[in-house]
Amino acid sequence: MFKSGRPSGTEIQAEAARLEEYLRPTVAASNLYLEGVEVRIAGSQRTLHVTVDLPEDQTGGVSLDLISDVSRTLSLALDADPADTGRPYELEVSSPGVGRPLTEPRHWRRNLGRKVKVRLRQGDDVTGRVLSVTDDDVTVRPELPAKKGTKPKAGDPLRLSFDNIRSGKVEIEFTHLDEEPAAADEHAAAAELKNEEA
């Protein structure tokens, strides 16, 4: 940890990297993935912000109970940190929000089946559903432009190289996330049929 005095930006980054290595096994023991550690300094106040996520083979988000459990475990680990100088700190633990940029293959895998907006370095931007992910690329089924008021149609799968992706983010949908679009259409059609029969 930092000695007395205002640490430089380089020292803060180095401390964040050290803490990330130190805390990774503690987070893994809770069956979570350590997304990152951020150290913020404001006067004498030191805040450690730890971001955790579910492993990439799991769907959904990190529950508040899990956040609470791992916070207690991380606090104990920080208290036992052999490199700690005893300077007070505040610990914040959170999970990535839906707005998190998709910057690593694991981020894309965690969002299989979801609708994403992809900005490309070369070519037109793509909005579509994530079908599959490798270490080198992501396959998306694009939404084709449609007339105003009509649902977009799905195009042929597109394989997009990570080298050609400038940025990617999840598009928030107001239908149930676990439901395939086709299944949602079937439920809507069944509901309409029931209303007609009533």
Buried (B, 14 or more C-beta within 10 A) or exposed (E): BBEEEEBEEEBBEBBBEBBBEBBEEBBEEBEBBBBEBBBEBEEEEBEBBBBBBBEBEEEEBBEEEBBEBBBEBBBEBBEEEEEEEEEEBEBEBBBBEEEBEBEEBBBBBBBBEBBBBBEBEEEEEBBBBBBEBEEEBBBBBBBEEEEEEEEEEBBEEBEBEBEEBEEBBBEEBEBEBEBEBEEEEEEEEEEEEEEEEE
